[in-house]
Amino acid sequence: MKSDLILFIMFVCLLLVSGCKDAKTGIVIPESVAKYPFAVSNEWEYKTVIKSEYYNKSGGFDSTIIEELGNTIVRVISSNQTLKSYNSLFRLESFEVKTPQWKSEHYYLNADSGLYGIAYSNAGVAQVVIPEKSSSHYLTLKDFRAKVVNKTGLFFENYYSPLADSVQFYEIPRKVLAYPISIGKKWVELIIPFFRERIVTGLVDISANNEINRCYEIVGEMMGSKFVMKDYFAPNSGLVRRDVIADSLFISAPDSPDPTGYAKSTFTSILVRNNF
């Protein structure tokens, strides 16, 4: 199964804020909130890396390893899909640049109250559940890589199976973004298979796609988990960056379940190109 970076969920929480740039700083300043810029043929490209930082006995970092996982394309391919009782759904596809033959598709309802994930076309793919503990009784760095990197990529709730071809519906539509966006706004994104709540914590300047973007920071935490997800959305760009952070991960030897050290791991995807 392909898993490294199927980045369609980068659209699992999407937002567009209309705005303008400050004449002196070049920073985009939000003026009003609008729906995410879904339009047929709109396309985003993201670069993804994973950074592993290894703690020493003093609480600092002994070493850092950064791995580049490649680039992913996300594209809107339809704006008027009908599935069951849902009309006017947006259909998105995503694929890694190095393996364009392996694609994922997701369906979203861009309603006045928010952006909802409705369905996906990768049947037979198990929903990823981030565990609190591994089979060795610890949440390990290996677990993080296996569950977050090797199974989902950063921005997607499911990964792609070359054998899957039928549309699967979420048991409950996922409210991935609440409109209108504003600092302090909070909502429940999903309940099944785990509970995740999101909150808009503030405005942050992010350098991406050759410009400085004034972004809303949206933080999501999974109840009972050490994982934190941070999304950054900018005017006229949509999703600019996503970080999945796991701290105090245990490192264990191949022949022992006991921890031999600790690490912090950050999985980051950042916008490098769009076509609108």
C-alpha positions in Angstrom: 0.0 0.0 0.0 1.2 3.5 -0.8 1.4 5.7 2.2 4.3 8.1 2.3 2.5 11.3 1.4 -0.9 11.1 0.1 -1.7 14.6 1.1 -5.4 15.1 0.4 -6.3 15.9 3.9 -4.5 18.9 3.6 -7.9 19.7 2.5 -9.6 18.2 5.5 -9.7 21.7 7.0 -9.6 24.2 4.3 -10.3 28.0 4.4 -9.9 31.0 2.2 -9.8 34.5 3.6 -10.1 37.3 1.1 -7.6 40.0 1.8 -4.9 42.3 0.6 -1.1 42.9 1.1 0.4 45.5 3.3 2.2 47.9 0.9 5.3 48.1 3.1 5.7 44.6 4.5 4.1 42.5 1.8 2.2 40.5 4.4 -1.3 39.5 3.5 -3.8 41.0 6.0 -7.2 39.2 6.5 -10.3 41.4 5.8 -13.2 39.0 5.6 -13.8 35.3 5.8 -15.1 33.3 2.9 -15.3 29.7 2.0 -12.3 27.7 0.9 -11.4 28.4 -2.7 -12.6 25.2 -4.3 -12.8 25.6 -8.1 -12.3 23.0 -10.8 -8.6 22.7 -11.8 -7.3 24.6 -8.7 -4.2 22.9 -7.6 -1.8 22.9 -4.6 1.6 21.3 -4.3 3.1 20.5 -0.9 6.6 19.4 0.2 6.7 17.1 3.3 9.6 16.4 5.7 9.9 14.5 9.0 12.2 15.9 11.7 13.3 13.6 14.6 15.0 15.2 17.5 16.7 13.0 20.1 16.9 14.0 23.7 20.0 13.7 25.9 19.9 13.0 29.7 19.9 16.8 30.4 16.7 17.4 28.5 18.3 19.0 25.5 18.8 17.5 22.0 21.8 15.4 21.1 21.0 15.1 17.4 18.4 15.9 14.8 17.6 13.9 11.6 15.5 15.5 8.8 14.1 13.3 6.1 12.5 14.6 2.9 9.5 12.5 1.9 8.7 14.1 -1.4 6.0 16.4 -2.9 2.3 15.8 -3.2 -0.3 17.4 -5.6 -3.9 18.1 -4.5 -6.3 19.1 -7.2 -10.0 19.9 -7.5 -11.5 17.8 -10.3 -15.2 18.3 -10.0 -17.6 20.8 -8.3 -21.0 19.2 -8.8 -20.8 15.6 -7.6 -23.9 13.9 -6.2 -23.6 11.0 -3.7 -26.7 9.6 -2.0 -28.5 12.6 -0.6 -25.6 15.0 -1.0 -25.5 17.4 -3.9 -22.9 19.9 -5.2 -20.0 18.0 -3.6 -16.4 19.0 -4.5 -14.3 16.0 -5.6 -10.5 16.2 -4.9 -7.7 14.0 -6.0 -4.2 13.8 -4.6 -1.1 11.9 -5.5 2.6 11.9 -4.9 4.7 13.5 -7.7 6.9 10.4 -7.9 4.0 8.0 -8.2 1.2 9.9 -10.1 -0.5 6.6 -11.0 -1.6 6.1 -7.4 -4.4 8.6 -6.6 -6.8 9.2 -3.7 -10.2 10.9 -4.0 -12.2 12.7 -1.3 -15.6 14.4 -1.4 -16.4 17.6 0.5 -19.5 19.7 1.2 -18.6 23.4 1.3 -21.7 24.6 3.2 -22.4 28.0 4.8 -21.8 26.6 8.3 -18.5 24.9 7.4 -16.5 22.5 5.3 -17.5 18.8 5.8 -15.7 15.6 4.7 -18.4 13.3 3.3 -16.7 10.3 1.6 -13.6 8.9 0.0 -12.8 6.4 -2.7 -10.3 4.0 -1.2 -12.4 1.1 0.0 -10.7 -1.6 2.0 -8.4 0.9 3.6 -8.6 0.8 7.4 -9.2 4.1 9.2 -6.0 5.0 11.0 -6.3 5.3 14.8 -3.3 6.8 16.6 -2.7 4.6 19.7 -1.7 5.8 23.1 0.5 2.8 23.6 2.1 0.3 21.3 2.3 -3.4 21.6 5.5 -2.9 23.7 3.3 -0.7 26.1 5.0 2.5 25.0 4.2 5.1 22.3 7.5 4.8 20.3 9.2 6.7 17.6 8.6 3.6 15.4 4.9 3.8 16.1 4.8 7.5 15.1 6.5 6.7 11.8 4.3 3.6 11.1 1.0 5.2 12.0 1.5 8.8 10.9 4.0 8.5 8.0 3.7 5.1 6.7 -0.1 4.9 6.9 -1.7 8.3 6.4 0.8 10.9 5.2 0.2 14.2 7.0 -3.0 15.6 5.6 -5.2 12.7 5.1 -7.5 10.5 7.2 -7.0 7.5 4.9 -4.3 6.3 2.7 -4.5 4.9 -0.9 -5.0 1.3 -1.8 -4.3 0.4 -5.5 -7.1 -2.3 -5.2 -9.7 0.1 -3.8 -12.2 1.6 -6.2 -15.6 2.2 -4.5 -16.8 5.2 -2.5 -16.9 4.9 1.3 -18.8 7.3 3.5 -17.8 8.5 6.9 -20.2 7.3 9.6 -20.7 10.9 10.6 -19.7 13.8 8.2 -16.5 15.5 9.5 -16.6 19.2 10.2 -13.1 20.0 9.2 -13.6 23.8 9.2 -16.2 26.1 10.8 -17.3 29.2 9.0 -16.8 32.1 9.5 -13.3 31.6 11.0 -12.3 33.8 13.9 -9.8 33.7 16.7 -11.1 31.7 19.6 -13.6 29.7 17.6 -13.9 26.0 18.6 -15.7 23.0 17.1 -15.7 19.2 17.2 -14.2 17.9 13.9 -14.9 14.2 14.5 -16.1 11.6 17.0 -15.5 8.3 15.2 -13.0 6.6 15.4 -11.6 9.0 17.9 -12.6 12.4 19.3 -10.8 15.5 17.9 -11.6 19.1 18.6 -10.2 22.1 16.8 -9.6 25.7 18.0 -8.4 28.8 16.2 -5.6 30.1 18.5 -4.4 33.2 16.7 -2.6 34.7 13.7 0.9 33.7 12.7 3.2 34.7 9.8 4.4 31.8 7.8 7.0 31.9 5.0 5.9 29.7 2.1 5.5 29.7 -1.6 7.9 32.6 -1.9 5.9 35.0 0.2 5.0 35.7 3.8 1.5 34.6 4.6 -0.6 35.8 7.5 -2.2 32.6 8.7 -4.8 31.5 11.1 -3.4 28.8 13.4 -5.8 26.0 14.0 -4.8 23.4 16.7 -6.4 20.0 16.9 -5.8 17.5 19.7 -6.9 13.9 19.9 -8.3 13.0 23.3 -6.0 10.6 25.2 -3.1 11.1 22.7 0.2 12.9 22.7 -0.3 14.0 19.2 -1.0 17.6 18.3 -1.9 18.8 14.8 -1.4 22.5 13.8 -2.9 23.9 10.6 -2.0 27.3 9.1 -4.4 28.9 6.6 -3.7 32.1 4.8 -5.7 34.6 2.7 -5.7 33.8 -1.0 -3.7 30.6 -0.5 -5.8 28.2 1.6 -3.8 25.7 3.7 -0.2 26.8 3.8 1.3 24.4 6.3 0.4 21.5 8.6 2.5 20.1 11.5 1.9 16.9 13.4 3.9 16.9 16.5 4.6 14.0 18.9 6.8 14.6 21.9 8.5 12.3 24.5 8.4 9.3 22.2 10.1 6.2 23.5 13.0 4.7 21.6 13.5 1.0 22.1 16.0 -1.6 20.9 14.9 -4.3 18.4 15.3 -7.0 21.0 13.7 -5.2 24.0 10.4 -3.4 24.6 11.9 -1.2 27.3 12.8 2.4 26.3 16.4 3.3 25.7 15.9 7.0 25.0 13.3 9.7 24.0 12.6 11.7 20.9 10.4 14.5 19.5 9.1 14.0 16.0 7.5 16.6 13.8 5.8 15.8 10.4 5.5 18.9 8.3 4.0 19.7 4.9 4.3 23.1 3.5 2.9 24.8 0.3 5.5 25.3 -2.5 3.1 26.1 -5.4 -0.5 26.8 -6.3 -2.0 27.7 -9.7 -4.6 30.4 -8.8 
